[in-house]
């Protein structure tokens, strides 16, 4: 059984276990009724919904997901949004560091 994004349940559970806070800014997730901005949302690190792997699926806050949109990771990390929040290749979660090392 997959969710709305066709992420299989086993992978969803694995990612939820790994990503306890935003993989980009590190904020602790909240329920969306408390704050939509800090609620968890599914992120395709490479913006291709067909790539459903543990290396490409992550959880980030809605604020970071909305800011990143369809931008390439390396380009997004240079934006004002990231600069204002001190989001750098050194501060992101290991899954994102791995993506950066792979040239994304």
Secondary structure, DSSP 8 states (H G I E B T S, - for coil): -B-TT--BHHHHHHHHHH-SB-TTT--B-B-TTT-STTBEEEEESSS-TT--STTTEEEEEHHHHHHHTT--HHHHTTSHHHHHTT--TTTS-HHHHHHHHTT-
